Amino acid sequence: MTTIDVPLTPTTTTVRGACPHDCPDTCAMLVTVEDGRATKVAGDPEHPFTRGGLCVKVNNYPEKTYSPDRLLHPLRRTGPKGSGRFEEISWDEAIDTIATTFRAKIAEHGAETVMPVSYLGNQGVLNGLTVGDAFFNRLGATITERTYCDSGACTAYASTVGATAGVDPESLVHSRLIIIWASNTISTNLHLWPVIAEAQKRGAKVVCIDPMRHRTAQRADWYIPIRPGTDGALALAMMHVIIGEGLHDEAYVRDHTVGFDELAERVAQYTPEWASEETGIPAEDIRTLAREYATTDPAMIRIGVAIERHAGGGQTVRSIACLPALVGAWRHVGGGLLQLPLWAHPVNWPAFVHPEMATPGTRVVNQFLLGRALTGELPLDPPVTALMVYNSNPMVVSPEQDKIAQGLAREDLFTVVSDHFLTDTARYADIVLPATTALEQHDIMFSWGHFYVTLNVPAVEPEGESIPNTELFRRLAAAMGFEDEYFTLSDSQLLAQAYDWSAPAMEGITVDSLRETGWARLNLPGADEYAPHVDGGFPTPSGKTEFRSSALEAAGNFVVPLFRQLSEEFQPGGTVDPLPHYVAPRERGEVYPLNLLSPKSHAYINSSAGDQAMQKRVQGEQTVTIHPADAQARGVDEGRYVEVSNDRGRFVALARVSEDVAPGVVVCPMGSWPKNAKEGRTVNSVSPFVFADLGNAPTFSDTRVEVTPV
């Protein structure tokens, strides 16, 4: 008998998904699956914001899912901490080890001895920011404050104009003056750039304010270099000119703002000449910018997350947030301020955090202090003896890198890490757990860059024994004996709780409808007509833009509760001047003459993709860019290694000599992994741990260093 092998026709399907990264674009993806294996991802061409394109960070996502370096099984450490030596164990062994050790640590020290460390390595509502909050609230563990990004800006913004979505990003096509302030849009908000480029074609003038002439600044009509940390001086001086020359919108100010007379008195001292000394911008350029902004309709300001990363970051955002109301820019479609459109998304955060489970009086520790918390420099009673890291890689993204490594090396510290790869943080773990990628799990995505909600469904079965974060915490809760109903909910049940589906913005949108379409625009007016504050209606206590902030006057400094597991306890408080004012950079050049900036990388998203071959090729080796005059004074040559140092630490990078940075400024993008860096250190070895003026924001841009040839 002869057997004839007949080849089977391969099965090819397309599955709708969503990019999981902490990025404003939140792209709608189409995943090609052939015989159960994902072979390609592409942007959804029908999505009005994604427009069929994906960025370099994600356009080869299947290579991440099927990487030979992917973690596929639970691991237990067998070598010294940091050695990266592990053995495979079963999930039952891993969960039992974690639960048994947590119980022992809690019995000895109390529940606060356990500390979670997490952020937005995944941005999904199910598996992202808050996925472990209910578990750790129920456990009684230390509450962690996660103010890596936009915390200070959110405090300032909400205190001025309220939790408003602001301008629809797609409305920028109608803008006639667009100020991009502290944002490299082409690298970090790529899908907004075609909207801005279209506005340019229609006659809009694009102004870019930044210490570095990056990809976006090179495409602007007017690039304004500014000294790091002095943006508040520029905004205050613009108000000085606008009010002093009578260019403000008197009717809008009268009807829709509070505190104008006090603001006018305050900004009288902030002259363009004074601001020029602070910012390095010629006084006449400051006047020109102020006049053009006040007399061009619609005028639009887009601020980036870097705007807050210095001592006065909060007051900088307060000052900038006052500008649109001052000139009446909110009257027009495409006029106003764009910070975070996420305010429009009615995500049901309490259903995932369950703050009522938390023990009253539980301490709050900010993750920027992790190195100090682990080394004992932060006086904690009880000490942290158990650490669980997920959706984060603190060895790369947190300051004081050397102290974090020192703390993670403690033999008495039990560390658990859940991730896709053996990160520099995971190399110190006692137990390592394999997490699923976006192609293997359910999720639903809000966006902090547009008005679309996106559903992510599994395109393929999980590789190896990887599981979603939701399942991880279900298993841990069961092992700890938690019987609360929340810990038994399936992913489908969690999806049903993800949004307030009864909110007006969600009218016509359901989980079932999203399964059909993949994404939907929030039920808001279209981009050609959306002007949310034509008649005021700001979500502040007064209903107006508050030049004098009642929120800051009443509460002092505060962190938006979502950044701290919805805890309202132990807020920074204190007394805050309710009027915008200038706070100078904390670090000046008395000891270390160069101002180091550590912006987002072009090919990495924070530390994600920092160990992937294609992205490493695009990004290249860790570099530091220095102005030719500063390079010549130090004997630094293009393509040679240099040491960047201060009293907090040091790292080695490849020198790039370019006039794209101002004299006195050096730039090293963050995201490189220590294990791939020369001498095993990256830019956060030298970053400060102190907070900005509002929202416990970071002060990465206040970093002063010296650069010397190696």
Beta strands, then each sheet from edge to edge (+ up, - down):
strand 1: 12-18
strand 2: 28-34
strand 3: 37-43
strand 4: 75-77
strand 5: 86-88
strand 6: 114-118
strand 7: 143-145
strand 8: 177-181
strand 9: 205-210
strand 10: 222-225
strand 11: 257-258
strand 12: 299-303
strand 13: 336-338
strand 14: 364-366
strand 15: 386-390
strand 16: 414-419
strand 17: 431-434
strand 18: 443-445
strand 19: 452-456
strand 20: 519-521
strand 21: 545-546
strand 22: 594-597
strand 23: 623-626
strand 24: 641-646
strand 25: 649-657
strand 26: 665-667
strand 27: 703-709
sheet 1: 1+ 2- 3+
sheet 2: 5+ 4- 17+ 16+ 15+ 6+
sheet 3: 7+ 14+
sheet 4: 10+ 9+ 8+ 12+ 13+
sheet 5: 11+ 21+
sheet 6: 18+ 19- 20+
sheet 7: 22+ 26+ 23- 25- 24+ 27- 22+
end
